[in-house]
Amino acid sequence: MRGYVLTRYGGPEAMELRDLPQPQPGPGDVRIRVAAAGLNPVDIKMRQGALRPISPFRLPVVAGCEVAGTVDAVGPGPSRFAVGDRVYARVDKRRLGAFAEFVCVQQELVAAMPASIGFGEAAGLPLAGLTALQALRDELDVGPGTRLFISGGAGGVGTLAIQLAKHFGAEVTTTASARGDALVRRLGADRVIDYTREDFAGVLHDFDAVLDLVGGATLEESFRILRPGGRVVSIAGVPEPLTATKDLDAPAWLTAAFWVMSLGIRRRARKAKTSYRYLFMRPSGDGLRFLASLVDAGQLQPVVDSSYPFDRIAEAFAALEQGHAKGKIVITF
C-alpha cells in the first residue's frame, strides 16, 4: 500500500509518500480501506516535533489522525463491525496511520459513518467534531441560554462548534473575517465580529463561556468578556495539569511541567474570577455515534473547504499551513 510517512521532525520535507506493507488487524481491531482522511493543525505540530513530550513516536510512522472508509478485515475476537461496513474514526493518538490506503483501528474508536453524507465529508468530522463536542458538552456544559463566545468560528472546529452550540440552545457570538462572515451566519452564529476591523473584547461583556480556537492575544483578551464564574476552554493555549491527568493519562512529571507552563494563564483566570481549561481531545466511538445521529437528522453539517487526491497530499498540507481554510481540508483515495 501507499502511505504518507513522517520520517523525522521538521518541515514539509520530513514527510514523504512510501510503499509499505498492509497492516494486519490485531485483537479488537478493524482494518479500514481508506476512502478519505482529514488534515488538521495537530498534524503539523506532530511533524514539527512540538508534541513529542505528549505523543512520542518511533519514527518512521504513517501520519494522520482521522479517516473514513470501508471495513476491509476484522481482527480476532468479537466485533460489532463486518467487512463492507462504512465507518469513520479518530484513530488512536499512539498509532496514527490515517494517511494510507489501509489503517487498523481499535473498534471502540470506530463508528458507522453518517448515512447521509459521503466519505470526504465524513473524514473531516471525527477530530474537529469530537473536539467541539467535548469542549461544549463535557467541559463548558453549554445549554439553553448560555452566552457563548467562539473565537475563529470559520475553521474546522469552529464550523462544527457553532452548530453544536446552537443545537444545545446557546446564544453564539464568534469572530470571522469578511470572507467567513456568511458561512458562520449560515451555520447559526447570532453575532459575528470581524476580527480584522473590530476588537471583540472592547464590545462584548458578561459572557458565560468561551471556546478559544485561536490562542495568543485572543485567549488573553477572552477573560475580559466573561462574567465572574465564567469559563474558558482552549485548544490553542497552554496545557494545564488537568490536561495531563484527564486527557492524556500522563506521568507525574508532565503534570508538573504543565503546572509550571500554565502558571501565567491560570493566574490571569483567577484575577478575572473565571476558570481556564486546555482540552486535548479524546478519541471516542460513542461520541462519533452521537455526531452521526445529528448529521443524519440534519442538525449538523460538516464543512469541507477543499479536497485533494492522495498523491497531492503535500499540496494539501501547504494549503493547511496557509491558515485560511474555511472548514476542513481532506484527501481522497
Summary of the structure (lengths in Angstrom):
residues: 333
radius of gyration: 19.4
end to end distance: 11.6
largest distance: 58.6
contacts: 1195
relative contact order: 0.15
helix: 36%
strand: 27%
